[in-house]
Amino acid sequence: MKKIALAMLFAGVSMMAADGKALSAKCVACHGASFEKAALGKSAIVKGQKEAAIEAALKGYKAGTLNKAGMGALMKGQVATMSDADIKAIATYAAGIK
């Protein structure tokens, strides 16, 4: 019985986890479907970057402390409503694209 309860709890938590692919839909216009583009011809290409680096950059943009290639204000607006879980999910998804 305990195993069933734990399995149901785990399944519920997994379904509530942020979906990085769905959350990254607004990133596609500038960064490409596989994060293969330099946004507006200015940014570094996200594809190939480590999860921690992507997460740190998104958090920096959200906090307003990062302004790579003059993209700080634009990116701050893009990530302003994202939770830390959302940012983590996007970073995990983007870093996993091969």
CORFEN-V564726 format. One record per backbone hydrogen bond with DSSP energy under -1.0 kcal/mol. NH is the residue of the N-H (numbers start at 1). CO is the residue of the C=O. If there is no record, write none. Layout:
NH_CO, NH_CO
This chain:
5_1, 6_2, 7_3, 8_4, 9_5, 10_6, 11_7, 12_8, 13_9, 14_10, 15_11, 16_12, 23_19, 24_20, 25_22, 27_24, 31_27, 32_28, 35_32, 37_31, 41_38, 42_39, 43_39, 47_35, 49_46, 54_50, 55_51, 56_52, 57_53, 58_54, 59_55, 60_56, 61_57, 62_58, 63_59, 65_60, 66_60, 70_67, 71_68, 75_71, 76_72, 77_73, 78_74, 79_75, 80_76, 82_79, 87_83, 88_84, 89_85, 90_86, 91_87, 92_88, 93_89, 94_90, 95_91, 96_92
